[in-house]
């Protein structure tokens, strides 16, 4: 039987595996762990890596908490629900080199005292400079894991990611997308155990989809122009996370731990007034690809 304890334990295993893989790729820095307690019940393990060979700042967070159901979620659950349990792993990595993409992953399980329960999650990639071959590789990894469970998953969840990771006030996507899903509940076609296995497989796809790209790009030379562009794109990342991200909102409205919630923000970012890119430049070509509904798998 799949219980909340079973799910939380396996999520911690995934956190361990991912931290080990990222440390090996970095080769210098190691994660530090900050174990914390939620003010209502439960807590988590925030692990942060910084100032390494590859990663300037990043975090791999695990949490399993309980609390009062926030108002904005009441429309999604039974009217009698008043409290929740939530557990998940959340990752954001900000590399030092502008040639290595930012990456985000989240897997989560949520239940209420009224019996509502579902899974959510996803992975998306935010290259500072889009490499179309690497984008194809990344999306193929995600399609492969989706196809193991349902041939419709990839197309559905890619479209959901395109819509979700969209900076509406800029009219551009945060990056090249990936997959995003939420409110996945057991039904006649897919049991809770199968959904749990799918979500865990998504979590374990993180290293397969990301490390080959990070490894291939980490030694590519760059200069001040590329670094300045990276700082601008990080600024866009911050805008999305503070304005639109559901996880940030959920954490802030449920007495979450602020340092863990804002771990997703980079150490350095820029906002330059009315910045324009040069037509025909690598930066301009990247902007052309920051749009919805790009078919990356050809």
Buried (B, 14 or more C-beta within 10 A) or exposed (E): EBEBEEBBEBBBBBBBBBBEBBBEBBEEBEBEEBEBEBEEEBBBBBBBBBEBBBBBBBBBBBBBBBBEBBEEBEEBBEEEBEBBBBBBBBBBBBBBBBBBBBBBBBBBBBBBBBEBBBBBBBBBBBBBBBBBEBBBBBBEBBBBBBEEBBEEBBEBBBBBBBEBBBBEEEEBBBBBBBBBBBEBEBEEEBEBEBBBBBBBBBBBBBBBBBBBBBEBBBEEEBEEEBBBBBBBBBBBBBBBBBEBBBBBBBBBBBBBBEEBBBBBBBEEBBEEEEEEBEEEEBBEBBBEBBBBEBEBBE
